[in-house]
Amino acid sequence: GVRLDVEQVKFGGERAGSLHLDVERRNDATTIRNLKSSLPGGARFELAGELTRDRQGQSPEFAGEGLLRGVNFERLRAFAQRSGIPIDVASESPFWIAGKLAISDSRFAISRAKAEIGGLPVSGDVEIIRGERPGIALRLEGDRIDSAIFFPEAAGRVHDVVRKAFGVAGDAAASTPAAEPQMTTSFRL
């Protein structure tokens, strides 16, 4: 096995803080016993699981558990967007997210997830598929799911489509569906 502790690392060209890695290689799999690090904006993440290759032996795949927490979700969101990762959640509150992860070149999934963002506890699953036909499948459960926090951009587009359908759309709804990328999206709240 290998253990590595680094006092300061960079993610996306930004200083992040410490990193701890404890891994062991067996045959074609690498067991990540523990990977902990800080992220820019004051967030921290922890991972544990198996890193293997896909069926063709080409691309890496990760399956395991993950935890992400921080003091300000908006700061994490800003860092992610600068790194090319769009996140449609808006909150300047403390947060945490934990669940089972499955990550590959073509898919990111978190299942049996529990989270608290903007003071709202939720649970559910998220799957993002990349490639020829990208898609998002989402299942959220909670006593209260506020669209001002969870998916405000998507909720705004739905609002515009509904207004347009009822003939009350203004300039905000002038975008044509043809201009939007083709994507399959399913929501279950």
N, C-alpha and C positions, 0 to 999 in steps of 0.2 A: 504494500500500500504506500501511498504518498500523502504527506501532509504538507500544506503550504499556508503560511501566514504572511500577509503583506500589509504594511501599515497604511499605505495610500495607493489607490488605483484610480484609473480614469475610465469612465463609460461615456461613449459618444463624444470624446474629447474634453469632458468635464471632470474635475476632481470629485471623487465620491467618498473616500474614506477607506476603511480597512476591508480586507477580504480574507476569509478562512476557507480552505478547501481540504477535504479528507476523502480520498478516492482509493479504490482498489480495482485492479484489472484481473478478470478471470475469463479465459477463452476469448470469445467475441464480444463480451459485455464489460462495461466499466460501471462499477457500483459507486455512485456518489453517496457516500455515507452522510456527508454534510457539506453544503456550500452556503456560506453566509457572506453577505456584503452590504455595504451602504450604497445608496444611489444618490446622484445629485438631487438636491431639494430636500434632503433630510429623510428620505425613505430608506427602508432596509428590506432585504429579501432573504429567504432561506429555502433551500431545495434539498431533497433527498430522493434517490431513485436509481433507475437503470438507464444507461446510455448504450444503445445498440445501433446496428445498421438496419436499413430497410430490407425487404425481401430480396432485392437485387444486389445488396451489399454496397450500395452507393452512398446513400444519404444517412446522416445520423438521425436517430429517433430517441426521444426521452420520454419515460413513463415514471411517474413518481408523485410525490407530495410537494406542495409549495405554500409559502406564506409571504405576503407582502404587506407591510404596514408603514405608516408614516404620520406626520403631524399636519400635513397640508396636501390634499389630493391635487389641488390646482398646480402646485409646484412640480409634482410628479408628472402630471399631464403635459405641462409645458416642456419638460425634459423629453418625454416620449415623442411629442410632436416635432421637436428639433431633431430627433433621431429617426424621423420618418414613420412613426407609429401613431396613427390617429386614434384618439380615445374620446368617445362622445359621452363623457360624464363630467359634470361641473360641480365642484364642491371645494371650498377652502377649509374644510374641517379635517380633523384627524380621521384616519381610515385604517381598516385592515381587511384582507381578503385571504382565504385559505381554502385549499381543495386539492383534488387529484388532478394532475397535469398530464397531458399527452401532447408532445410538441414534435413536429417534423417539418420538412421543407414545404409541405402542402397543407398542413393542418396545425391549428392551435386549439386545444380544448381544455377547459377546466370544468370538472364535474363534481357533484356532491359538494359544491362550494358553499361556504358561509362567508358573509361579509357584513361590514358596517361602514357606510359611506354617508357623510352628511348627517350623522346621528340616526340613520335609518337602517335597521337590521334587515338583511335579505338572505335568501338562499337560492340555489339553482344551478344551472349549467349554461355554459357558453361554448359554442364551437364556431371557429372561423376557418373557412376553407379557401385556400388560395389556388391559383392555377387557371386553367381554361374557363371554368365556370365557377367563379368565386361565390361564396355564400356565407350566411351567418344564421345560426340557429341559436335561439335564446329562450331559456325558461327561467323566470324569476318568480319567487314567492316571497311575500312579505305583507304585513298588515297595512303598510302604506308605501306605495312606490310613486315618487314624485318625479314627473317628467321634466321639471326644472333642474333636477340633479341627474337623473338617469336618462340619457339619450335626448338631450335638449335639441340638438340639431335635427335628429330624425323626427322628433315630435313636431318641430317647426315645419318640416317638409310635409308631414301628414296633415297638419293644420292647413297648409296652403292648398293641398290637393282637395281636401274636403270643401274649403271655401270656393275653389274653382268649380267643383262638381255642383255646388248650389248656386253658382252664378254670382258670387260675391267676392271673387278673387280680385286683388289689386295687382300692382306691379310686382309685389313680392312673389306671386305665384306664376310669373311669366316664364319660368324655365320650362323647357319641354322635356318630357320623359326621354326622348331620343338623345338628349345631351348627357343624360345620366348613364354611368357604366352599367352594363347588364350584370345583375347580381340577384341571386336567390336569397330571400330573407324570410325567416319565419320567427314570429314572436309568440310566446305563450306566457301570459302574466297571471 
